[in-house]
Amino acid sequence: MVWKSMLADPPGTYVISPHNQRVAMVGNDVAVVTQYFIYRYTNPTTTEQEVNQYRNSFVFQKVKGKWLIVHEHT
């Protein structure tokens, strides 16, 4: 998952600003979350910035009392 590799970079490298978040409950233990977000990346070496917009979806499932991401698509 790409999100894990981001954790290795210095703090402040990435700024993610979500908006228009929506949650659709599919049952008592499944939810679909959709959102748009603005993604800002600052290269730690050159300080050059990159700005992109994305839409993503998450499917959460409640397993043993915990909500877990079982699918993610950006």
N, CA, C, O and CB atoms as a CASP TS submission, in Angstrom:
PFRMAT TS
TARGET T0000
AUTHOR 0000-0000-0000
METHOD Language model
MODEL 1
PARENT N/A
ATOM      1  N   MET     1       0.847  -1.180   0.000  1.00  0.00           N
ATOM      2  CA  MET     1       0.000   0.000   0.000  1.00  0.00           C
ATOM      3  C   MET     1       0.891   1.241   0.000  1.00  0.00           C
ATOM      4  O   MET     1       1.826   1.333   0.794  1.00  0.00           O
ATOM      5  CB  MET     1      -0.963  -0.001   1.225  1.00  0.00           C
ATOM      6  N   VAL     2       0.611   2.169  -0.864  1.00  0.00           N
ATOM      7  CA  VAL     2       1.446   3.360  -1.017  1.00  0.00           C
ATOM      8  C   VAL     2       1.513   4.194   0.254  1.00  0.00           C
ATOM      9  O   VAL     2       2.506   4.882   0.494  1.00  0.00           O
ATOM     10  CB  VAL     2       0.927   4.211  -2.151  1.00  0.00           C
ATOM     11  N   TRP     3       0.472   4.139   1.062  1.00  0.00           N
ATOM     12  CA  TRP     3       0.445   4.952   2.279  1.00  0.00           C
ATOM     13  C   TRP     3       1.567   4.562   3.238  1.00  0.00           C
ATOM     14  O   TRP     3       2.106   5.426   3.931  1.00  0.00           O
ATOM     15  CB  TRP     3      -0.907   4.814   2.977  1.00  0.00           C
ATOM     16  N   LYS     4       1.923   3.302   3.291  1.00  0.00           N
ATOM     17  CA  LYS     4       2.990   2.844   4.195  1.00  0.00           C
ATOM     18  C   LYS     4       4.339   3.445   3.810  1.00  0.00           C
ATOM     19  O   LYS     4       5.124   3.813   4.685  1.00  0.00           O
ATOM     20  CB  LYS     4       3.080   1.309   4.184  1.00  0.00           C
ATOM     21  N   SER     5       4.617   3.547   2.503  1.00  0.00           N
ATOM     22  CA  SER     5       5.913   4.094   2.075  1.00  0.00           C
ATOM     23  C   SER     5       6.029   5.573   2.430  1.00  0.00           C
ATOM     24  O   SER     5       7.135   6.083   2.608  1.00  0.00           O
ATOM     25  CB  SER     5       6.104   3.903   0.560  1.00  0.00           C
ATOM     26  N   MET     6       4.897   6.262   2.534  1.00  0.00           N
ATOM     27  CA  MET     6       4.920   7.683   2.881  1.00  0.00           C
ATOM     28  C   MET     6       5.393   7.910   4.317  1.00  0.00           C
ATOM     29  O   MET     6       5.942   8.966   4.632  1.00  0.00           O
ATOM     30  CB  MET     6       3.535   8.292   2.690  1.00  0.00           C
ATOM     31  N   LEU     7       5.182   6.936   5.172  1.00  0.00           N
ATOM     32  CA  LEU     7       5.563   7.079   6.580  1.00  0.00           C
ATOM     33  C   LEU     7       7.072   7.150   6.772  1.00  0.00           C
ATOM     34  O   LEU     7       7.537   7.630   7.806  1.00  0.00           O
ATOM     35  CB  LEU     7       5.006   5.927   7.386  1.00  0.00           C
ATOM     36  N   ALA     8       7.840   6.683   5.800  1.00  0.00           N
ATOM     37  CA  ALA     8       9.296   6.698   5.909  1.00  0.00           C
ATOM     38  C   ALA     8       9.885   8.080   5.604  1.00  0.00           C
ATOM     39  O   ALA     8      11.041   8.342   5.936  1.00  0.00           O
ATOM     40  CB  ALA     8       9.895   5.664   4.968  1.00  0.00           C
ATOM     41  N   ASP     9       9.106   8.961   4.980  1.00  0.00           N
ATOM     42  CA  ASP     9       9.600  10.295   4.624  1.00  0.00           C
ATOM     43  C   ASP     9       9.496  11.246   5.816  1.00  0.00           C
ATOM     44  O   ASP     9       8.707  11.011   6.732  1.00  0.00           O
ATOM     45  CB  ASP     9       8.813  10.859   3.423  1.00  0.00           C
ATOM     46  N   PRO    10      10.296  12.325   5.805  1.00  0.00           N
ATOM     47  CA  PRO    10      10.279  13.274   6.923  1.00  0.00           C
ATOM     48  C   PRO    10       8.903  13.922   7.099  1.00  0.00           C
ATOM     49  O   PRO    10       8.167  14.090   6.127  1.00  0.00           O
ATOM     50  CB  PRO    10      11.338  14.359   6.709  1.00  0.00           C
ATOM     51  N   PRO    11       8.557  14.282   8.335  1.00  0.00           N
ATOM     52  CA  PRO    11       7.289  14.985   8.572  1.00  0.00           C
ATOM     53  C   PRO    11       7.216  16.255   7.726  1.00  0.00           C
ATOM     54  O   PRO    11       8.218  16.945   7.543  1.00  0.00           O
ATOM     55  CB  PRO    11       7.132  15.332  10.072  1.00  0.00           C
ATOM     56  N   GLY    12       6.027  16.555   7.214  1.00  0.00           N
ATOM     57  CA  GLY    12       5.840  17.745   6.401  1.00  0.00           C
ATOM     58  C   GLY    12       6.052  17.517   4.912  1.00  0.00           C
ATOM     59  O   GLY    12       5.767  18.400   4.103  1.00  0.00           O
ATOM     60  N   THR    13       6.551  16.340   4.545  1.00  0.00           N
ATOM     61  CA  THR    13       6.765  16.031   3.133  1.00  0.00           C
ATOM     62  C   THR    13       5.434  15.989   2.392  1.00  0.00           C
ATOM     63  O   THR    13       5.338  16.433   1.248  1.00  0.00           O
ATOM     64  CB  THR    13       7.508  14.690   2.975  1.00  0.00           C
ATOM     65  N   TYR    14       4.416  15.458   3.046  1.00  0.00           N
ATOM     66  CA  TYR    14       3.097  15.309   2.440  1.00  0.00           C
ATOM     67  C   TYR    14       2.071  16.078   3.264  1.00  0.00           C
ATOM     68  O   TYR    14       2.094  16.042   4.495  1.00  0.00           O
ATOM     69  CB  TYR    14       2.703  13.813   2.331  1.00  0.00           C
ATOM     70  N   VAL    15       1.184  16.763   2.582  1.00  0.00           N
ATOM     71  CA  VAL    15       0.020  17.372   3.221  1.00  0.00           C
ATOM     72  C   VAL    15      -1.190  16.909   2.420  1.00  0.00           C
ATOM     73  O   VAL    15      -1.276  17.142   1.214  1.00  0.00           O
ATOM     74  CB  VAL    15       0.125  18.961   3.272  1.00  0.00           C
ATOM     75  N   ILE    16      -2.115  16.257   3.098  1.00  0.00           N
ATOM     76  CA  ILE    16      -3.312  15.733   2.441  1.00  0.00           C
ATOM     77  C   ILE    16      -4.515  16.430   3.052  1.00  0.00           C
ATOM     78  O   ILE    16      -4.740  16.368   4.261  1.00  0.00           O
ATOM     79  CB  ILE    16      -3.421  14.173   2.591  1.00  0.00           C
ATOM     80  N   SER    17      -5.288  17.097   2.194  1.00  0.00           N
ATOM     81  CA  SER    17      -6.462  17.849   2.646  1.00  0.00           C
ATOM     82  C   SER    17      -7.718  17.233   2.039  1.00  0.00           C
ATOM     83  O   SER    17      -8.044  17.505   0.883  1.00  0.00           O
ATOM     84  CB  SER    17      -6.345  19.356   2.260  1.00  0.00           C
ATOM     85  N   PRO    18      -8.433  16.398   2.816  1.00  0.00           N
ATOM     86  CA  PRO    18      -9.635  15.758   2.284  1.00  0.00           C
ATOM     87  C   PRO    18     -10.829  16.712   2.278  1.00  0.00           C
ATOM     88  O   PRO    18     -10.908  17.632   3.093  1.00  0.00           O
ATOM     89  CB  PRO    18      -9.970  14.511   3.100  1.00  0.00           C
ATOM     90  N   HIS    19     -11.755  16.478   1.348  1.00  0.00           N
ATOM     91  CA  HIS    19     -13.018  17.219   1.332  1.00  0.00           C
ATOM     92  C   HIS    19     -14.085  16.374   0.647  1.00  0.00           C
ATOM     93  O   HIS    19     -13.784  15.397  -0.038  1.00  0.00           O
ATOM     94  CB  HIS    19     -12.855  18.591   0.612  1.00  0.00           C
ATOM     95  N   ASN    20     -15.334  16.773   0.848  1.00  0.00           N
ATOM     96  CA  ASN    20     -16.500  16.054   0.303  1.00  0.00           C
ATOM     97  C   ASN    20     -16.509  14.580   0.707  1.00  0.00           C
ATOM     98  O   ASN    20     -16.760  13.702  -0.118  1.00  0.00           O
ATOM     99  CB  ASN    20     -16.519  16.165  -1.223  1.00  0.00           C
ATOM    100  N   GLN    21     -16.238  14.326   1.956  1.00  0.00           N
ATOM    101  CA  GLN    21     -16.238  12.945   2.437  1.00  0.00           C
ATOM    102  C   GLN    21     -17.678  12.454   2.591  1.00  0.00           C
ATOM    103  O   GLN    21     -18.550  13.173   3.078  1.00  0.00           O
ATOM    104  CB  GLN    21     -15.474  12.831   3.786  1.00  0.00           C
ATOM    105  N   ARG    22     -17.902  11.216   2.164  1.00  0.00           N
ATOM    106  CA  ARG    22     -19.224  10.607   2.277  1.00  0.00           C
ATOM    107  C   ARG    22     -19.060   9.170   2.783  1.00  0.00           C
ATOM    108  O   ARG    22     -18.144   8.446   2.392  1.00  0.00           O
ATOM    109  CB  ARG    22     -19.979  10.637   0.901  1.00  0.00           C
ATOM    110  N   VAL    23     -19.973   8.796   3.654  1.00  0.00           N
ATOM    111  CA  VAL    23     -19.964   7.440   4.201  1.00  0.00           C
ATOM    112  C   VAL    23     -21.291   6.780   3.848  1.00  0.00           C
ATOM    113  O   VAL    23     -22.361   7.335   4.101  1.00  0.00           O
ATOM    114  CB  VAL    23     -19.731   7.449   5.754  1.00  0.00           C
ATOM    115  N   ALA    24     -21.209   5.605   3.268  1.00  0.00           N
ATOM    116  CA  ALA    24     -22.403   4.809   2.963  1.00  0.00           C
ATOM    117  C   ALA    24     -22.298   3.495   3.714  1.00  0.00           C
ATOM    118  O   ALA    24     -21.402   2.691   3.460  1.00  0.00           O
ATOM    119  CB  ALA    24     -22.557   4.562   1.421  1.00  0.00           C
ATOM    120  N   MET    25     -23.216   3.287   4.634  1.00  0.00           N
ATOM    121  CA  MET    25     -23.238   2.026   5.370  1.00  0.00           C
ATOM    122  C   MET    25     -23.892   0.968   4.493  1.00  0.00           C
ATOM    123  O   MET    25     -25.008   1.153   4.007  1.00  0.00           O
ATOM    124  CB  MET    25     -23.996   2.174   6.729  1.00  0.00           C
ATOM    125  N   VAL    26     -23.187  -0.144   4.295  1.00  0.00           N
ATOM    126  CA  VAL    26     -23.692  -1.232   3.466  1.00  0.00           C
ATOM    127  C   VAL    26     -24.361  -2.285   4.346  1.00  0.00           C
ATOM    128  O   VAL    26     -25.095  -3.142   3.854  1.00  0.00           O
ATOM    129  CB  VAL    26     -22.550  -1.863   2.635  1.00  0.00           C
ATOM    130  N   GLY    27     -24.108  -2.214   5.608  1.00  0.00           N
ATOM    131  CA  GLY    27     -24.668  -3.124   6.601  1.00  0.00           C
ATOM    132  C   GLY    27     -24.172  -2.651   7.952  1.00  0.00           C
ATOM    133  O   GLY    27     -23.642  -1.546   8.067  1.00  0.00           O
ATOM    134  N   ASN    28     -24.336  -3.467   8.962  1.00  0.00           N
ATOM    135  CA  ASN    28     -23.852  -3.095  10.286  1.00  0.00           C
ATOM    136  C   ASN    28     -22.337  -3.195  10.414  1.00  0.00           C
ATOM    137  O   ASN    28     -21.745  -2.629  11.333  1.00  0.00           O
ATOM    138  CB  ASN    28     -24.501  -3.961  11.324  1.00  0.00           C
ATOM    139  N   ASP    29     -21.715  -3.920   9.485  1.00  0.00           N
ATOM    140  CA  ASP    29     -20.277  -4.142   9.618  1.00  0.00           C
ATOM    141  C   ASP    29     -19.482  -3.804   8.355  1.00  0.00           C
ATOM    142  O   ASP    29     -18.312  -4.174   8.254  1.00  0.00           O
ATOM    143  CB  ASP    29     -20.027  -5.570   9.990  1.00  0.00           C
ATOM    144  N   VAL    30     -20.094  -3.109   7.391  1.00  0.00           N
ATOM    145  CA  VAL    30     -19.386  -2.717   6.174  1.00  0.00           C
ATOM    146  C   VAL    30     -19.778  -1.282   5.821  1.00  0.00           C
ATOM    147  O   VAL    30     -20.956  -0.926   5.833  1.00  0.00           O
ATOM    148  CB  VAL    30     -19.710  -3.695   4.991  1.00  0.00           C
ATOM    149  N   ALA    31     -18.773  -0.468   5.509  1.00  0.00           N
ATOM    150  CA  ALA    31     -19.012   0.918   5.108  1.00  0.00           C
ATOM    151  C   ALA    31     -18.105   1.264   3.935  1.00  0.00           C
ATOM    152  O   ALA    31     -16.973   0.789   3.844  1.00  0.00           O
ATOM    153  CB  ALA    31     -18.772   1.893   6.296  1.00  0.00           C
ATOM    154  N   VAL    32     -18.623   2.102   3.040  1.00  0.00           N
ATOM    155  CA  VAL    32     -17.844   2.609   1.915  1.00  0.00           C
ATOM    156  C   VAL    32     -17.665   4.108   2.133  1.00  0.00           C
ATOM    157  O   VAL    32     -18.641   4.836   2.316  1.00  0.00           O
ATOM    158  CB  VAL    32     -18.545   2.302   0.530  1.00  0.00           C
ATOM    159  N   VAL    33     -16.421   4.562   2.113  1.00  0.00           N
ATOM    160  CA  VAL    33     -16.104   5.977   2.297  1.00  0.00           C
ATOM    161  C   VAL    33     -15.495   6.498   1.004  1.00  0.00           C
ATOM    162  O   VAL    33     -14.538   5.926   0.483  1.00  0.00           O
ATOM    163  CB  VAL    33     -15.131   6.195   3.506  1.00  0.00           C
ATOM    164  N   THR    34     -16.056   7.586   0.492  1.00  0.00           N
ATOM    165  CA  THR    34     -15.489   8.229  -0.690  1.00  0.00           C
ATOM    166  C   THR    34     -15.123   9.657  -0.328  1.00  0.00           C
ATOM    167  O   THR    34     -15.751  10.272   0.534  1.00  0.00           O
ATOM    168  CB  THR    34     -16.484   8.195  -1.891  1.00  0.00           C
ATOM    169  N   GLN    35     -14.094  10.180  -0.997  1.00  0.00           N
ATOM    170  CA  GLN    35     -13.657  11.552  -0.743  1.00  0.00           C
ATOM    171  C   GLN    35     -12.787  12.045  -1.886  1.00  0.00           C
ATOM    172  O   GLN    35     -12.248  11.267  -2.672  1.00  0.00           O
ATOM    173  CB  GLN    35     -12.893  11.644   0.590  1.00  0.00           C
ATOM    174  N   TYR    36     -12.671  13.344  -1.948  1.00  0.00           N
ATOM    175  CA  TYR    36     -11.706  13.999  -2.819  1.00  0.00           C
ATOM    176  C   TYR    36     -10.630  14.547  -1.901  1.00  0.00           C
ATOM    177  O   TYR    36     -10.903  14.855  -0.741  1.00  0.00           O
ATOM    178  CB  TYR    36     -12.368  15.136  -3.707  1.00  0.00           C
ATOM    179  N   PHE    37      -9.417  14.672  -2.403  1.00  0.00           N
ATOM    180  CA  PHE    37      -8.410  15.305  -1.574  1.00  0.00           C
ATOM    181  C   PHE    37      -7.368  16.004  -2.428  1.00  0.00           C
ATOM    182  O   PHE    37      -7.106  15.631  -3.572  1.00  0.00           O
ATOM    183  CB  PHE    37      -7.748  14.282  -0.668  1.00  0.00           C
ATOM    184  N   ILE    38      -6.789  17.022  -1.835  1.00  0.00           N
ATOM    185  CA  ILE    38      -5.674  17.734  -2.442  1.00  0.00           C
ATOM    186  C   ILE    38      -4.415  17.192  -1.767  1.00  0.00           C
ATOM    187  O   ILE    38      -4.328  17.127  -0.540  1.00  0.00           O
ATOM    188  CB  ILE    38      -5.810  19.315  -2.277  1.00  0.00           C
ATOM    189  N   TYR    39      -3.468  16.815  -2.573  1.00  0.00           N
ATOM    190  CA  TYR    39      -2.241  16.158  -2.120  1.00  0.00           C
ATOM    191  C   TYR    39      -1.071  17.080  -2.464  1.00  0.00           C
ATOM    192  O   TYR    39      -0.812  17.363  -3.634  1.00  0.00           O
ATOM    193  CB  TYR    39      -2.066  14.731  -2.783  1.00  0.00           C
ATOM    194  N   ARG    40      -0.378  17.538  -1.437  1.00  0.00           N
ATOM    195  CA  ARG    40       0.787  18.402  -1.644  1.00  0.00           C
ATOM    196  C   ARG    40       2.044  17.641  -1.218  1.00  0.00           C
ATOM    197  O   ARG    40       2.137  17.134  -0.101  1.00  0.00           O
ATOM    198  CB  ARG    40       0.646  19.744  -0.842  1.00  0.00           C
ATOM    199  N   TYR    41       2.984  17.579  -2.120  1.00  0.00           N
ATOM    200  CA  TYR    41       4.257  16.896  -1.846  1.00  0.00           C
ATOM    201  C   TYR    41       5.376  17.914  -1.959  1.00  0.00           C
ATOM    202  O   TYR    41       5.472  18.637  -2.950  1.00  0.00           O
ATOM    203  CB  TYR    41       4.493  15.695  -2.832  1.00  0.00           C
ATOM    204  N   THR    42       6.220  17.968  -0.940  1.00  0.00           N
ATOM    205  CA  THR    42       7.409  18.818  -0.965  1.00  0.00           C
ATOM    206  C   THR    42       8.628  17.910  -0.929  1.00  0.00           C
ATOM    207  O   THR    42       8.832  17.172   0.035  1.00  0.00           O
ATOM    208  CB  THR    42       7.420  19.835   0.234  1.00  0.00           C
ATOM    209  N   ASN    43       9.438  17.965  -1.981  1.00  0.00           N
ATOM    210  CA  ASN    43      10.644  17.149  -2.038  1.00  0.00           C
ATOM    211  C   ASN    43      11.582  17.592  -0.914  1.00  0.00           C
ATOM    212  O   ASN    43      11.968  18.760  -0.870  1.00  0.00           O
ATOM    213  CB  ASN    43      11.342  17.269  -3.436  1.00  0.00           C
ATOM    214  N   PRO    44      11.958  16.686  -0.002  1.00  0.00           N
ATOM    215  CA  PRO    44      12.794  17.055   1.131  1.00  0.00           C
ATOM    216  C   PRO    44      14.188  17.571   0.734  1.00  0.00           C
ATOM    217  O   PRO    44      14.802  18.327   1.486  1.00  0.00           O
ATOM    218  CB  PRO    44      12.942  15.873   2.038  1.00  0.00           C
ATOM    219  N   THR    45      14.678  17.175  -0.421  1.00  0.00           N
ATOM    220  CA  THR    45      16.017  17.574  -0.849  1.00  0.00           C
ATOM    221  C   THR    45      16.009  18.914  -1.591  1.00  0.00           C
ATOM    222  O   THR    45      16.827  19.790  -1.308  1.00  0.00           O
ATOM    223  CB  THR    45      16.619  16.496  -1.739  1.00  0.00           C
ATOM    224  N   THR    46      15.083  19.067  -2.538  1.00  0.00           N
ATOM    225  CA  THR    46      15.083  20.264  -3.385  1.00  0.00           C
ATOM    226  C   THR    46      14.061  21.305  -2.951  1.00  0.00           C
ATOM    227  O   THR    46      14.113  22.441  -3.423  1.00  0.00           O
ATOM    228  CB  THR    46      14.819  19.876  -4.812  1.00  0.00           C
ATOM    229  N   THR    47      13.142  20.955  -2.076  1.00  0.00           N
ATOM    230  CA  THR    47      12.004  21.762  -1.620  1.00  0.00           C
ATOM    231  C   THR    47      11.023  22.113  -2.746  1.00  0.00           C
ATOM    232  O   THR    47      10.144  22.954  -2.553  1.00  0.00           O
ATOM    233  CB  THR    47      12.510  23.038  -0.981  1.00  0.00           C
ATOM    234  N   GLU    48      11.161  21.480  -3.917  1.00  0.00           N
ATOM    235  CA  GLU    48      10.170  21.675  -4.984  1.00  0.00           C
ATOM    236  C   GLU    48       8.847  21.074  -4.538  1.00  0.00           C
ATOM    237  O   GLU    48       8.813  20.045  -3.863  1.00  0.00           O
ATOM    238  CB  GLU    48      10.646  21.031  -6.329  1.00  0.00           C
ATOM    239  N   GLN    49       7.750  21.735  -4.927  1.00  0.00           N
ATOM    240  CA  GLN    49       6.424  21.261  -4.538  1.00  0.00           C
ATOM    241  C   GLN    49       5.641  20.744  -5.731  1.00  0.00           C
ATOM    242  O   GLN    49       5.794  21.209  -6.861  1.00  0.00           O
ATOM    243  CB  GLN    49       5.648  22.369  -3.855  1.00  0.00           C
ATOM    244  N   GLU    50       4.806  19.777  -5.443  1.00  0.00           N
ATOM    245  CA  GLU    50       3.907  19.189  -6.431  1.00  0.00           C
ATOM    246  C   GLU    50       2.521  19.159  -5.800  1.00  0.00           C
ATOM    247  O   GLU    50       2.373  18.739  -4.652  1.00  0.00           O
ATOM    248  CB  GLU    50       4.380  17.742  -6.876  1.00  0.00           C
ATOM    249  N   VAL    51       1.511  19.597  -6.534  1.00  0.00           N
ATOM    250  CA  VAL    51       0.136  19.597  -6.017  1.00  0.00           C
ATOM    251  C   VAL    51      -0.742  18.828  -6.986  1.00  0.00           C
ATOM    252  O   VAL    51      -0.718  19.084  -8.189  1.00  0.00           O
ATOM    253  CB  VAL    51      -0.402  21.052  -5.816  1.00  0.00           C
ATOM    254  N   ASN    52      -1.519  17.885  -6.464  1.00  0.00           N
ATOM    255  CA  ASN    52      -2.430  17.073  -7.270  1.00  0.00           C
ATOM    256  C   ASN    52      -3.762  16.932  -6.552  1.00  0.00           C
ATOM    257  O   ASN    52      -3.851  17.102  -5.337  1.00  0.00           O
ATOM    258  CB  ASN    52      -1.823  15.683  -7.561  1.00  0.00           C
ATOM    259  N   GLN    53      -4.784  16.621  -7.319  1.00  0.00           N
ATOM    260  CA  GLN    53      -6.090  16.330  -6.744  1.00  0.00           C
ATOM    261  C   GLN    53      -6.455  14.880  -7.083  1.00  0.00           C
ATOM    262  O   GLN    53      -6.197  14.400  -8.187  1.00  0.00           O
ATOM    263  CB  GLN    53      -7.178  17.329  -7.275  1.00  0.00           C
ATOM    264  N   TYR    54      -7.052  14.211  -6.120  1.00  0.00           N
ATOM    265  CA  TYR    54      -7.421  12.810  -6.299  1.00  0.00           C
ATOM    266  C   TYR    54      -8.807  12.554  -5.723  1.00  0.00           C
ATOM    267  O   TYR    54      -9.348  13.362  -4.968  1.00  0.00           O
ATOM    268  CB  TYR    54      -6.384  11.886  -5.635  1.00  0.00           C
ATOM    269  N   ARG    55      -9.356  11.428  -6.092  1.00  0.00           N
ATOM    270  CA  ARG    55     -10.575  10.909  -5.488  1.00  0.00           C
ATOM    271  C   ARG    55     -10.230   9.503  -5.029  1.00  0.00           C
ATOM    272  O   ARG    55      -9.561   8.755  -5.740  1.00  0.00           O
ATOM    273  CB  ARG    55     -11.810  10.926  -6.495  1.00  0.00           C
ATOM    274  N   ASN    56     -10.684   9.155  -3.852  1.00  0.00           N
ATOM    275  CA  ASN    56     -10.439   7.779  -3.436  1.00  0.00           C
ATOM    276  C   ASN    56     -11.632   7.195  -2.721  1.00  0.00           C
ATOM    277  O   ASN    56     -12.536   7.899  -2.270  1.00  0.00           O
ATOM    278  CB  ASN    56      -9.222   7.706  -2.546  1.00  0.00           C
ATOM    279  N   SER    57     -11.601   5.877  -2.635  1.00  0.00           N
ATOM    280  CA  SER    57     -12.656   5.117  -1.980  1.00  0.00           C
ATOM    281  C   SER    57     -12.004   4.111  -1.042  1.00  0.00           C
ATOM    282  O   SER    57     -10.975   3.509  -1.349  1.00  0.00           O
ATOM    283  CB  SER    57     -13.576   4.403  -3.022  1.00  0.00           C
ATOM    284  N   PHE    58     -12.634   3.954   0.098  1.00  0.00           N
ATOM    285  CA  PHE    58     -12.205   2.946   1.062  1.00  0.00           C
ATOM    286  C   PHE    58     -13.398   2.063   1.383  1.00  0.00           C
ATOM    287  O   PHE    58     -14.526   2.544   1.486  1.00  0.00           O
ATOM    288  CB  PHE    58     -11.624   3.601   2.357  1.00  0.00           C
ATOM    289  N   VAL    59     -13.148   0.788   1.540  1.00  0.00           N
ATOM    290  CA  VAL    59     -14.166  -0.117   2.073  1.00  0.00           C
ATOM    291  C   VAL    59     -13.659  -0.549   3.441  1.00  0.00           C
ATOM    292  O   VAL    59     -12.570  -1.107   3.573  1.00  0.00           O
ATOM    293  CB  VAL    59     -14.431  -1.367   1.112  1.00  0.00           C
ATOM    294  N   PHE    60     -14.472  -0.277   4.453  1.00  0.00           N
ATOM    295  CA  PHE    60     -14.148  -0.664   5.823  1.00  0.00           C
ATOM    296  C   PHE    60     -15.030  -1.834   6.223  1.00  0.00           C
ATOM    297  O   PHE    60     -16.195  -1.911   5.833  1.00  0.00           O
ATOM    298  CB  PHE    60     -14.331   0.529   6.805  1.00  0.00           C
ATOM    299  N   GLN    61     -14.464  -2.740   7.003  1.00  0.00           N
ATOM    300  CA  GLN    61     -15.237  -3.846   7.549  1.00  0.00           C
ATOM    301  C   GLN    61     -14.941  -3.944   9.032  1.00  0.00           C
ATOM    302  O   GLN    61     -13.787  -3.865   9.453  1.00  0.00           O
ATOM    303  CB  GLN    61     -14.912  -5.183   6.821  1.00  0.00           C
ATOM    304  N   LYS    62     -15.974  -4.114   9.810  1.00  0.00           N
ATOM    305  CA  LYS    62     -15.811  -4.254  11.249  1.00  0.00           C
ATOM    306  C   LYS    62     -15.513  -5.721  11.559  1.00  0.00           C
ATOM    307  O   LYS    62     -16.334  -6.607  11.326  1.00  0.00           O
ATOM    308  CB  LYS    62     -17.084  -3.762  12.013  1.00  0.00           C
ATOM    309  N   VAL    63     -14.313  -5.944  12.090  1.00  0.00           N
ATOM    310  CA  VAL    63     -13.864  -7.301  12.405  1.00  0.00           C
ATOM    311  C   VAL    63     -13.465  -7.328  13.879  1.00  0.00           C
ATOM    312  O   VAL    63     -12.567  -6.601  14.304  1.00  0.00           O
ATOM    313  CB  VAL    63     -12.665  -7.744  11.479  1.00  0.00           C
ATOM    314  N   LYS    64     -14.133  -8.163  14.638  1.00  0.00           N
ATOM    315  CA  LYS    64     -13.865  -8.299  16.073  1.00  0.00           C
ATOM    316  C   LYS    64     -13.874  -6.936  16.774  1.00  0.00           C
ATOM    317  O   LYS    64     -13.031  -6.653  17.625  1.00  0.00           O
ATOM    318  CB  LYS    64     -12.513  -8.996  16.298  1.00  0.00           C
ATOM    319  N   GLY    65     -14.849  -6.099  16.395  1.00  0.00           N
ATOM    320  CA  GLY    65     -15.026  -4.807  17.051  1.00  0.00           C
ATOM    321  C   GLY    65     -14.168  -3.674  16.524  1.00  0.00           C
ATOM    322  O   GLY    65     -14.289  -2.547  17.004  1.00  0.00           O
ATOM    323  N   LYS    66     -13.303  -3.935  15.548  1.00  0.00           N
ATOM    324  CA  LYS    66     -12.434  -2.899  14.991  1.00  0.00           C
ATOM    325  C   LYS    66     -12.759  -2.669  13.523  1.00  0.00           C
ATOM    326  O   LYS    66     -12.965  -3.621  12.770  1.00  0.00           O
ATOM    327  CB  LYS    66     -10.953  -3.285  15.155  1.00  0.00           C
ATOM    328  N   TRP    67     -12.806  -1.392  13.112  1.00  0.00           N
ATOM    329  CA  TRP    67     -13.017  -1.050  11.714  1.00  0.00           C
ATOM    330  C   TRP    67     -11.688  -1.129  10.986  1.00  0.00           C
ATOM    331  O   TRP    67     -10.743  -0.423  11.338  1.00  0.00           O
ATOM    332  CB  TRP    67     -13.648   0.359  11.568  1.00  0.00           C
ATOM    333  N   LEU    68     -11.607  -1.983   9.971  1.00  0.00           N
ATOM    334  CA  LEU    68     -10.379  -2.190   9.213  1.00  0.00           C
ATOM    335  C   LEU    68     -10.599  -1.829   7.752  1.00  0.00           C
ATOM    336  O   LEU    68     -11.682  -2.061   7.216  1.00  0.00           O
ATOM    337  CB  LEU    68      -9.897  -3.647   9.341  1.00  0.00           C
ATOM    338  N   ILE    69      -9.590  -1.266   7.103  1.00  0.00           N
ATOM    339  CA  ILE    69      -9.659  -1.011   5.679  1.00  0.00           C
ATOM    340  C   ILE    69      -9.399  -2.340   4.963  1.00  0.00           C
ATOM    341  O   ILE    69      -8.341  -2.948   5.120  1.00  0.00           O
ATOM    342  CB  ILE    69      -8.630   0.096   5.243  1.00  0.00           C
ATOM    343  N   VAL    70     -10.371  -2.771   4.185  1.00  0.00           N
ATOM    344  CA  VAL    70     -10.204  -4.029   3.445  1.00  0.00           C
ATOM    345  C   VAL    70     -10.002  -3.792   1.956  1.00  0.00           C
ATOM    346  O   VAL    70      -9.638  -4.706   1.215  1.00  0.00           O
ATOM    347  CB  VAL    70     -11.411  -4.930   3.660  1.00  0.00           C
ATOM    348  N   HIS    71     -10.247  -2.540   1.517  1.00  0.00           N
ATOM    349  CA  HIS    71     -10.002  -2.194   0.126  1.00  0.00           C
ATOM    350  C   HIS    71      -9.805  -0.689   0.016  1.00  0.00           C
ATOM    351  O   HIS    71     -10.489   0.082   0.690  1.00  0.00           O
ATOM    352  CB  HIS    71     -11.167  -2.667  -0.781  1.00  0.00           C
ATOM    353  N   GLU    72      -8.866  -0.270  -0.836  1.00  0.00           N
ATOM    354  CA  GLU    72      -8.621   1.153  -1.070  1.00  0.00           C
ATOM    355  C   GLU    72      -8.332   1.348  -2.551  1.00  0.00           C
ATOM    356  O   GLU    72      -7.594   0.573  -3.160  1.00  0.00           O
ATOM    357  CB  GLU    72      -7.436   1.685  -0.190  1.00  0.00           C
ATOM    358  N   HIS    73      -8.920   2.384  -3.117  1.00  0.00           N
ATOM    359  CA  HIS    73      -8.689   2.693  -4.524  1.00  0.00           C
ATOM    360  C   HIS    73      -8.575   4.207  -4.679  1.00  0.00           C
ATOM    361  O   HIS    73      -9.438   4.953  -4.216  1.00  0.00           O
ATOM    362  CB  HIS    73      -9.833   2.123  -5.422  1.00  0.00           C
ATOM    363  N   THR    74      -7.496   4.657  -5.337  1.00  0.00           N
ATOM    364  CA  THR    74      -7.293   6.088  -5.576  1.00  0.00           C
ATOM    365  C   THR    74      -7.222   6.329  -7.052  1.00  0.00           C
ATOM    366  O   THR    74      -7.054   7.469  -7.483  1.00  0.00           O
ATOM    367  CB  THR    74      -6.019   6.605  -4.884  1.00  0.00           C
TER
END
